[in-house]
Amino acid sequence: MVVVTNRIRVKKGMGQAMAGRFTAPGPLDSFQGFVKVEVLLRQNLDDHDEVNVNMYWESLADFTVWRESDAFREAHKRPEPGAEPKESPILGSELVTYDVAAVKEARK
């Protein structure tokens, strides 16, 4: 299993508002190899918010298929040319991938 984290820096006060966008129903839900998404809001930053979107995949190859899909492009498309432009709350982002090396879960 792999975790792909998108670390997104956004304007102060916008992190919570953006969080739900990453867990809304959509084509990702039934994509091959997709396991889950977690959205984390970083604490104690003064000048901006940081949203960490952790996507769990069975393999990096499954994530790559998603990233190159029409569904991904549709989910991340910009406004149509000529549409009223909106100011983006995003200041920057970084994509980081991890192999899950070990897991411990609570006993039930």
C-alpha positions as CSV (number, residue, x, y, z in Angstrom):
1,M,0.0,0.0,0.0
2,V,1.1,3.6,-0.7
3,V,0.0,6.9,0.7
4,V,0.1,9.9,-1.6
5,T,0.0,13.2,0.4
6,N,-0.8,16.5,-1.2
7,R,0.4,19.2,1.1
8,I,-1.6,22.3,0.2
9,R,-0.8,25.8,1.6
10,V,-3.9,27.9,1.5
11,K,-4.9,31.4,2.7
12,K,-5.4,31.7,6.4
13,G,-8.9,30.7,7.4
14,M,-9.6,28.6,4.2
15,G,-8.3,25.2,5.3
16,Q,-11.5,24.0,7.0
17,A,-13.7,25.2,4.1
18,M,-11.6,23.3,1.6
19,A,-11.4,20.0,3.6
20,G,-14.8,18.7,2.6
21,R,-14.1,19.0,-1.1
22,F,-11.6,16.2,-0.9
23,T,-14.0,13.7,0.7
24,A,-17.2,14.5,-1.4
25,P,-18.7,11.7,-3.4
26,G,-17.2,11.4,-6.9
27,P,-15.5,9.1,-9.4
28,L,-12.6,8.5,-7.1
29,D,-14.8,6.3,-4.9
30,S,-14.9,3.5,-7.4
31,F,-11.5,3.8,-8.9
32,Q,-9.3,0.7,-9.1
33,G,-6.9,0.5,-6.1
34,F,-8.4,3.4,-4.2
35,V,-8.6,2.7,-0.4
36,K,-9.4,6.0,1.4
37,V,-8.8,9.7,1.8
38,E,-7.9,11.5,5.1
39,V,-7.8,15.2,5.3
40,L,-5.6,16.7,8.0
41,L,-5.5,20.4,9.0
42,R,-2.1,21.5,10.3
43,Q,-2.2,23.2,13.7
44,N,-0.5,26.4,14.9
45,L,0.4,28.2,11.7
46,D,0.2,32.0,11.8
47,D,0.4,33.1,8.2
48,H,-1.5,30.4,6.3
49,D,-3.4,27.1,6.7
50,E,-2.0,23.8,5.5
51,V,-4.3,21.0,4.3
52,N,-2.7,17.6,4.0
53,V,-4.7,15.2,1.8
54,N,-3.6,11.6,2.4
55,M,-4.8,9.3,-0.3
56,Y,-4.3,5.6,0.3
57,W,-3.8,3.3,-2.7
58,E,-3.1,-0.3,-3.2
59,S,-0.2,0.6,-5.4
60,L,1.6,3.6,-6.9
61,A,0.5,2.3,-10.3
62,D,-3.2,2.6,-9.3
63,F,-2.6,6.2,-8.2
64,T,-0.8,6.9,-11.5
65,V,-3.8,5.6,-13.5
66,W,-6.0,7.9,-11.5
67,R,-3.7,10.9,-12.0
68,E,-3.7,10.4,-15.8
69,S,-7.4,9.8,-16.1
70,D,-10.1,12.0,-17.6
71,A,-11.9,11.8,-14.2
72,F,-8.9,13.4,-12.5
73,R,-8.7,16.1,-15.1
74,E,-12.4,16.8,-14.7
75,A,-12.1,17.0,-10.9
76,H,-9.2,19.5,-11.2
77,K,-10.3,21.6,-14.2
78,R,-10.0,25.3,-14.2
79,P,-12.9,27.6,-15.1
80,E,-13.8,27.9,-18.7
81,P,-12.1,30.7,-20.7
82,G,-14.2,33.8,-20.4
83,A,-15.9,32.7,-17.1
84,E,-15.8,35.0,-14.2
85,P,-12.3,34.4,-12.6
86,K,-12.2,33.5,-8.9
87,E,-9.3,34.1,-6.8
88,S,-7.7,30.8,-5.7
89,P,-7.1,30.3,-2.0
90,I,-4.2,28.0,-2.9
91,L,-0.8,29.4,-2.2
92,G,1.2,26.3,-3.2
93,S,1.4,22.6,-2.9
94,E,3.7,19.6,-2.8
95,L,3.0,16.0,-3.7
96,V,4.8,13.4,-1.5
97,T,4.5,9.6,-1.8
98,Y,5.2,7.0,0.9
99,D,5.3,3.2,1.1
100,V,3.4,2.0,4.1
101,A,6.2,0.2,6.0
102,A,4.4,-0.9,9.2
103,V,0.9,-0.5,10.7
104,K,-0.3,-1.0,14.3
105,E,-4.1,-0.9,15.0
106,A,-5.9,-0.8,18.3
107,R,-7.0,-4.1,19.7
108,K,-10.8,-4.7,19.6
